[in-house]
C-alpha cells in the first residue's frame, strides 16, 4: 500500500513541477494545487498507513492498548489543507488582477512586457 502511495506521490509531484514550469497562468495555479495535494499525501504516508481504532484511552485504563491510528499526521494534513486553500485563493485573486491589468496570460510575455 505504501509503495503504491509513493508512486502516486511521485506522479503528483512530477505533474505539479511540469505544470509550474508551463507558461500559462492557469497552469501555474493547477501546479500549485497538485503540489499541495502531493505534500498532503506525503505527510499522510510518512505518518504510516495503519488500520486501527481511534486513539482513545478506554475508561479505567492509564494508557492506550492495541493498534491505534496516529492522529498527528491527520492534524498536520488538516492544517495544511486550510493553509493551502488560503494560498491558492490568494494566488488566484493576485493572478486575476495581473491579467486584468496587463491582459497577458503568458508568464514569459509578462516578464518581458513594458506595461
N, C-alpha and C positions, 0 to 999 in steps of 0.2 A: 504494500500500500504506500509506504513512504517513498519507494523508488518511482512509483507512478506519479506521486505528487512532485517529486524532484524534477521529473521530465516535464510535467505541466508548468512548474515554476520557471524552468529554463526557457520553455517556449514562450511564456508570457513576457519574461524579461527580454528575450530576443525580439519579439514583436514590438514591445514598448520602445526599445532602443531604435529599431527600424523606423517606427512612426515618429519618434522625436527628431530623427535626422532628416525627415522629409521637409519639403519647402512650404507646405500649406499650413496655415494657422490651425485649421480644423484638425489636421492630422497630429499636430502638436498636442492639442487637448486630448485626443484619443490616446496618444502615447502616455500622457500623464495619468490618465485613468487606468491604463493597463499596468503601468509600473506600480501604481498604488495597490491594485489587486494582487500583483505578484509579491509585493512586500508583505501584504497581509497573509497570504498563503505561506510565505516563508516563515513568518513568526509562528503561525499555527503548526507547521511541520516541525520546527525546531523544538517546540514545546512537547512534542511526542503525540502520536495518534494512538490513543489507548481507549478502548471501550471500557467504561467503568461507571460506577454510580456517582451521584453528586457528592462533592467533598463536604459532607456534613457529619458532625460528631453526634452519634446516637445519644439518647438520653441515658445518663448514668455512666457513660464512658469518659475517659480522660483524653483519649487520642483516637484518631481515625484508624480503623482496621479494614483490611482488604484493599482491593484495587479501586482507586478513585481517579476521576479526571482532574487534571491540573487547571485551576481557574485563572492563573496568572496570564498565560498566553491569550485566553479569551478576553480578559480585561484589556490587555495591550492592543488586541485587534479592534475591540470596540472603540477605544480611544483613537487608534489610527484611522478608523473609518470616519469618525467625526472630523478629525483634523484634515484628512484627505478631501472630504466633501467641501470643507471651507476653502481649502487651497484651490480646488478645481473651480468652485463657484467664483472665487476672486479672479482666477485666470481667465475664465470665460468672459466676465464683465470687462476686464482690462483689455483683452484682445478684441472684444466687440467695439470698445471705444477707439482703439487703434485703427480698426478697419473703417469706422465711421469718419475718423479724422483724415486718414490718408487715402482710403479707398483701395488699399493694396492688401491682397491675401497672401502673397508670396513673401516669405521671410527674406530671401536674397534681395528682392526689389525694395523691401522695406529698409534694409541696411543701406542700400545704395541710392535711395531717393533723397531729393533735396527739400522735401516739404517740412 
